């Protein structure tokens, strides 16, 4: 028995060639991290059919062999650097696996954009003991083995011979599956998003490459001018993860809009977001047309034209080139906030009336960027007195929550949004010198377990409607001579041109077809 144990120890730990070590690590990677990947494959390839079985078996072989090849190259070039990279992969893959299984997310480029732009508070909201368990079991334990394994050097000739044989085996498997490329192409995006560690590695690189291209230089829009001296004030409230389905103004059975439903001057439109994550959603709201190019955003354009622009935020994901003098984050606003609710989105209202009245400008745009309905800790996004629907989900592992409790927690965030919007309207009513309006639109929607999906971030090509159907709510003051058009489903692109129209801005890029005002 002792002899067998010693032999096993030598096989797994002592005098390992880079190839044997790479095969062991690839096997661990396959077993530990690819259950979601092959679950998806089995759901979309008929394993009762010979061709479906061929797809499944071939993907098992390809994932195993391809990862082994990469790990083999890393360990041959430098056993220390290779080990360090593998430890990093296993730790990060354990975290990615937790989020894939817990929230059914897809690790694509947009999701990595969300990760990069998540602030400290949002990051902490995802903490759970189950996450720690995933990291310990799937990340730390394999890392201990990686550190203890003793690798030996091999000759360059042996390396290239083995490298060629592995590559040849991959081409053979690919050749056998020549007829299945249509299937692979059809599901390439979801398959790629579940392939660890390459989903987050490749998509993080893609995100930064695209970001660098976009941020090279902001392209200025044509010069604009203000056509009149009328005192016009507009407040744009950008919601976070607020889906239209849960607003009683849109027919939801639970009364999540108790204040707005009783407010005179409220108008609603159906709208769809351009994306399912904040950065792209906010970009779509503030750009003059849908484009991948980095044009001057609305606040910058209006500020350059002579409009007094005030931006207050309790969120992230603002345009990278945002450049307005009156830019206030939550930590700055909290200094002028009084009361026990300053840790919530209410902080955006602190000193708002005073700041508006101090303006000497006839044209004012205020942007309030909220974070009210961002998951997973919905129950922590509103003050206790707004918990009108009970019981609520208090877990961050949303798939462990009862459906009613999850909906209750989320619905309370909508009740709180209703309160904030009503407070904005009350503030505007007190500013008599201006003709005022408020527009509320969300950056995207949110999934609450429908089709086993949670939160947001699914690619728009197959995103569920819960993640892109958003509210578009407008309030007009009594002294306002503006009226609204009768329109169908709107896009976020209506915001730019509607605000331009409301503030009487004349510009060559103005599009009347994307204006909500008569």
C-alpha angles and dihedrals in degrees: 000000000000089000092055092048090050091048091050090049091052091048094051104030114016130072095348118181114223088250096054091044091048091050091050092048093046091051091051090047091050095048099040103041111024105068092103090047095054093038087060091046092051091048092054103033117064103237089189088065121076093231092048090051089050091054093050096046092044093051090050089053094044095048091048097045097040093051091045090053093052093045089047092055092047094051094044093052093048126347092202097048090040091053092047091052092048092051089051091049094051094047094047093042090054089055092045091049090053092055094043093052098036100043101017090233126164117229098224132138095278091050091051087051087056090050094049092049098043111117127221096265093050090047092052091049089067094057116123137152088243089061089053089050091053091051092048097046101035099028115025100038095053088044090057089055091048091054094047097046112102115217127200128209121251133200120268091239091057091048095053093044092053091042091055094048093050091048091049092052090053092052090050092054091046090049093052088054096048089121093053098060091100090059092047092048092049093056098029096116099051091039091051092048091057098045107105133237092005098059094067095030097054096036094049088054091047091050094053093043091053092042091052091050092049095046098051093101135339112242110227119228121230115283114273134196138209111246101201145015097238113137104246126173125183128180117201113198113195109203126208121229092337109155121201094226093073099051113101087209085071095047103276109157096227115074100245094151104052094150104037091047087062096043121106117229098033118142128178135204131186111242141176125212122234092229142006099241133068104246094054093038094054090044090054091050094052103038127090094225138005107271142135090228121098106246125171109283123232099259092050092046095049093044090053089048094055104267117135103240122195119186120190120178140185092171143054133242099079116157109282091233097046106144117174126139095226100057113147128181126201094261090058093044092050089067090066095037121103126197140036096291098067091106091067134061089283086084087078089069095054109121091348097133092047092050092050093048091050090061117105091197127106092212119055132175119189120189119195112190109197133188099197104130101034113131163255097040096046092156090063096053097079137044116265094253090065093060093106096146116063149229099031135195110252097176125100090211093081095186087065093058126095110249094241092049092050092049091047093054092048093044090055089059088056090050088053091048087052089054094049093049090048090050090052090052091049089052092051091049089059092055098078099171094069134064099233139198136172127208123193121192131159126232090227142325134262139238118226101189099303108146086001091290125134134195114341146285102102113145111265092236090073104009117138117246091249088070097052108026103097140173122256108191126178130189123190124196120239093249091054117113092195123110130192129243122238102248139167125227110337133208128222086255090079091073097070097050096038091056090046089054094045093052091045095243116167116206140150090238095055112120115201091194089067095051121105095196125086 
